Amino acid sequence: MRAEKQYLISEVESHLKKSDYVILANFSKVTVSDVAELRNSLAAENAEFHVVKNSSLRVAAKALGLPEFDAAALAGPTAILVGGKNPAAVAKILKKFFETKQKLEVKVGVLEKKIFSAKDIATIADLPPFDALRAQFLSLLTSNAAAFVRVLDAKVKKEQPAA
């Protein structure tokens, strides 16, 4: 393999190693100023936007044990979004960017070595933040426990004679 190709593949591998997710996007209609704006938005989540060659991405993903991308995912110009610890926040940024600019198109995403469609990525973007989900779950647990205690208390009061 030529040195240039090996360098490109190793560069893509280093990007893919930055997180446990990767989102592939078609950037054909995006301008340089739009990319700069998107990169600034992604910086808040420690995520990065990189333009890569499809062949280098295919080889690097295979070397890292990621699932194989289908031909449609690697058709046309491809950019990858990686980095940070919160893929849902990155998906939200992408969705907001697409809604305002109507330019960037998500192809597929890989999360925990499973391929997700663009529709699945949009669904992830619609989820509330993790802290809100945690709070909702805890409120469900405490409300059910409190209701159970009230039922037991009512039963005890009903069985005790009035003093």
NORFEN-V724603 format. One record per residue. N is the residue number from 1. RES is the residue in one letter. SS is DSSP state (helix for helix, strand for strand, loop for the rest). PHI is phi in radians with two decimals (none if undefined). Layout:
BEGIN
N,RES,SS,PHI + N,RES,SS,PHI
END
This chain:
BEGIN
1,M,loop,none + 2,R,loop,-1.11 + 3,A,helix,-1.10 + 4,E,helix,-1.12 + 5,K,helix,-1.13 + 6,Q,helix,-1.08 + 7,Y,helix,-1.11 + 8,L,helix,-1.08 + 9,I,helix,-1.14 + 10,S,helix,-1.16 + 11,E,helix,-1.14 + 12,V,helix,-1.13 + 13,E,helix,-1.04 + 14,S,helix,-1.13 + 15,H,helix,-1.18 + 16,L,helix,-1.16 + 17,K,loop,-1.33 + 18,K,loop,-1.28 + 19,S,loop,-2.72 + 20,D,loop,-1.61 + 21,Y,strand,-2.39 + 22,V,strand,-2.61 + 23,I,strand,-2.06 + 24,L,strand,-1.70 + 25,A,strand,-2.40 + 26,N,strand,-1.63 + 27,F,loop,-1.95 + 28,S,loop,-1.05 + 29,K,loop,-1.71 + 30,V,loop,-1.48 + 31,T,loop,-1.55 + 32,V,helix,-1.10 + 33,S,helix,-1.17 + 34,D,helix,-1.14 + 35,V,helix,-1.11 + 36,A,helix,-1.09 + 37,E,helix,-1.13 + 38,L,helix,-1.11 + 39,R,helix,-1.10 + 40,N,helix,-1.12 + 41,S,helix,-1.14 + 42,L,helix,-1.22 + 43,A,helix,-1.09 + 44,A,loop,-1.11 + 45,E,loop,-1.82 + 46,N,loop,1.03 + 47,A,loop,-1.76 + 48,E,strand,-2.30 + 49,F,strand,-2.05 + 50,H,strand,-2.31 + 51,V,strand,-1.52 + 52,V,strand,-2.32 + 53,K,loop,-1.41 + 54,N,helix,-1.04 + 55,S,helix,-1.16 + 56,S,helix,-1.15 + 57,L,helix,-1.11 + 58,R,helix,-1.06 + 59,V,helix,-1.18 + 60,A,helix,-1.15 + 61,A,helix,-1.12 + 62,K,helix,-1.13 + 63,A,helix,-1.13 + 64,L,loop,-1.60 + 65,G,loop,1.41 + 66,L,loop,-1.37 + 67,P,loop,-1.08 + 68,E,loop,-1.33 + 69,F,loop,-1.41 + 70,D,loop,-1.35 + 71,A,loop,-1.11 + 72,A,loop,-1.16 + 73,A,loop,-1.21 + 74,L,loop,-1.87 + 75,A,loop,-1.64 + 76,G,loop,1.35 + 77,P,loop,-1.19 + 78,T,strand,-2.24 + 79,A,strand,-2.14 + 80,I,strand,-2.02 + 81,L,strand,-2.09 + 82,V,strand,-2.46 + 83,G,loop,1.74 + 84,G,loop,1.35 + 85,K,loop,-1.93 + 86,N,loop,-2.18 + 87,P,helix,-1.15 + 88,A,helix,-1.15 + 89,A,helix,-1.16 + 90,V,helix,-1.14 + 91,A,helix,-1.09 + 92,K,helix,-1.10 + 93,I,helix,-1.09 + 94,L,helix,-1.10 + 95,K,helix,-1.11 + 96,K,helix,-1.11 + 97,F,helix,-1.08 + 98,F,helix,-1.14 + 99,E,helix,-1.12 + 100,T,helix,-1.47 + 101,K,helix,-1.74 + 102,Q,loop,0.99 + 103,K,loop,-2.19 + 104,L,loop,-1.45 + 105,E,strand,-2.05 + 106,V,strand,-1.34 + 107,K,strand,-1.58 + 108,V,strand,-2.62 + 109,G,strand,-2.44 + 110,V,strand,-2.15 + 111,L,strand,-2.32 + 112,E,loop,0.92 + 113,K,loop,1.08 + 114,K,strand,-2.17 + 115,I,strand,-1.48 + 116,F,strand,-2.08 + 117,S,strand,-1.32 + 118,A,helix,-1.09 + 119,K,helix,-1.14 + 120,D,helix,-1.12 + 121,I,helix,-1.11 + 122,A,helix,-1.13 + 123,T,helix,-1.14 + 124,I,helix,-1.08 + 125,A,helix,-1.15 + 126,D,helix,-1.40 + 127,L,loop,-1.18 + 128,P,loop,-1.19 + 129,P,loop,-1.02 + 130,F,helix,-1.02 + 131,D,helix,-1.09 + 132,A,helix,-1.18 + 133,L,helix,-1.10 + 134,R,helix,-1.09 + 135,A,helix,-1.13 + 136,Q,helix,-1.10 + 137,F,helix,-1.12 + 138,L,helix,-1.12 + 139,S,helix,-1.17 + 140,L,helix,-1.11 + 141,L,helix,-1.13 + 142,T,helix,-1.26 + 143,S,helix,-1.18 + 144,N,helix,-1.17 + 145,A,helix,-1.15 + 146,A,helix,-1.14 + 147,A,helix,-1.12 + 148,F,helix,-1.10 + 149,V,helix,-1.12 + 150,R,helix,-1.12 + 151,V,helix,-1.12 + 152,L,helix,-1.09 + 153,D,helix,-1.11 + 154,A,helix,-1.11 + 155,K,helix,-1.12 + 156,V,helix,-1.13 + 157,K,helix,-1.13 + 158,K,helix,-1.21 + 159,E,helix,-1.39 + 160,Q,loop,-1.38 + 161,P,loop,-1.22 + 162,A,loop,-1.19 + 163,A,loop,-1.68
END
